[in-house]
Structures are given as C-alpha cells and as structure tokens.
Amino acid sequence: LGVLRLPAQGQLQEHNVVLFGACVEGDRDVVRRLHKDRAWRVRPGDVIGRRNGAMLVSCGEGGVWVSHLKASPKKTSLKLPATSVLPSADLPTLPISPCAPLPLGARPETFQDVWTTRQD
C-alpha cells in the first residue's frame, strides 16, 4: 500500500493505492528533466510522467515505473494499468525508447511493455 501524489487541476491530490510491477528508470537525465519541468517542488511519491499505461513515480534522485495499481487493498478490487486507476491528464506522456534485442539475462534501462504476436 502506498500514497501517490498526482497533479490535477493545478493541485497535487493524494491517492492511497496498492502498487504492482515496479521497474527502476535507468536514465536519471529523464527524471532530472521532469523534475525541472514541474511547477512545484517534486518529492518522493509524486507522479511525474506516464507511458503505455504505467506511471513514473519520483523516488529521491531517480524514478520508479509502476505498471499496475489497485484502488483498494480489498480482494474484490481489480489490478489495472496505473493510468486506468488514476487520472493522468496533467502528466507528460514520455516517448517509447527503442531498444535493441537484449542478451539473455539483461534488462532494459527503462519501463517497456512486452508482447508477442502469433501468426499461424
């Protein structure tokens, strides 16, 4: 369970949510640039960007992508893409970073959706 602060209509609103699918943002320049672009002083827990249904959360000098959220810890609450659970209209959409094929065991430096296409 965590608290995320999200900009809405010029103010930060706090939301209690359950977080899933954390991925550390490896490019600290992206996070620094987003910190400078904000009209408020960014603190850990502030949502500063979005991409493919995930939200980038400020975490000290870096950031963590959160792919899914639950609005409540109750078992009946659904786990959904983060941007489906919380409104994100006031957040910048970050471009998808192209990634060359990774060797076995390597990780990309940023959050990326993974999918496959099956052809019969």
MOLINVEN-V209256 format. One record per residue. N is the residue number from 1. SS is DSSP state (H for helix, E for strand, C for the rest). OMEGA is omega in degrees with one decimal (none if undefined). BURIAL is + if it has 24 or more other ideal C-beta (glycine too) atoms within 12 Angstrom, else -. Layout:
BEGIN
N/SS/OMEGA/BURIAL  N/SS/OMEGA/BURIAL
END
This chain:
BEGIN
1/C/-180.0/-  2/E/177.9/+  3/E/175.3/-  4/E/176.1/+  5/E/-173.7/+  6/E/178.7/+  7/E/175.9/+  8/E/178.7/-  9/C/175.8/-  10/C/179.3/-  11/E/175.2/-  12/E/177.5/+  13/E/179.5/-  14/E/179.1/-  15/E/173.0/+  16/E/-176.6/-  17/E/171.4/+  18/E/-173.2/+  19/E/177.9/+  20/E/171.4/+  21/E/-179.4/+  22/E/178.2/-  23/E/-178.2/+  24/E/174.4/+  25/C/-175.6/+  26/C/-178.3/-  27/C/-177.6/-  28/H/177.6/-  29/H/177.7/-  30/H/-178.1/+  31/H/179.0/+  32/H/-180.0/-  33/H/178.3/-  34/H/176.4/+  35/H/-178.0/+  36/H/-176.6/-  37/H/-177.5/-  38/C/178.2/+  39/C/179.3/-  40/C/176.9/-  41/C/-176.8/-  42/C/177.6/+  43/C/174.5/-  44/C/-177.8/-  45/C/176.9/+  46/E/175.2/+  47/E/-172.7/+  48/E/179.9/+  49/E/178.6/+  50/E/177.0/+  51/E/174.2/+  52/C/178.1/+  53/C/179.4/+  54/E/178.1/+  55/E/176.7/+  56/E/-176.6/+  57/E/177.8/+  58/E/-177.2/+  59/E/-176.1/+  60/C/179.1/-  61/C/-179.1/-  62/E/179.5/+  63/E/178.5/+  64/E/174.3/+  65/E/175.2/+  66/E/-174.0/+  67/E/-175.8/+  68/E/178.3/+  69/E/166.2/+  70/E/-177.8/+  71/C/-177.6/-  72/C/177.5/-  73/C/179.7/-  74/C/-178.9/-  75/C/-178.7/-  76/C/179.2/-  77/C/-178.3/-  78/C/172.5/-  79/C/-175.8/+  80/E/173.5/-  81/E/-172.9/+  82/H/-178.2/+  83/H/174.3/+  84/H/-178.1/-  85/H/-178.4/+  86/C/176.7/+  87/C/-175.9/-  88/C/-175.8/+  89/C/-177.5/-  90/C/-178.4/+  91/C/175.7/+  92/C/173.9/-  93/E/-178.4/-  94/C/-179.0/+  95/C/176.4/-  96/C/179.5/-  97/C/177.9/-  98/C/-177.3/-  99/C/175.3/-  100/C/177.1/-  101/C/-178.0/-  102/C/175.0/-  103/C/-179.7/-  104/C/178.7/-  105/C/179.6/-  106/C/178.7/-  107/C/174.0/-  108/C/-178.5/-  109/C/-177.0/-  110/C/178.0/+  111/C/174.7/+  112/C/172.2/+  113/C/176.6/-  114/C/177.7/-  115/C/176.8/-  116/C/175.2/-  117/C/-179.2/-  118/C/176.8/-  119/C/177.0/-  120/C/none/-
END
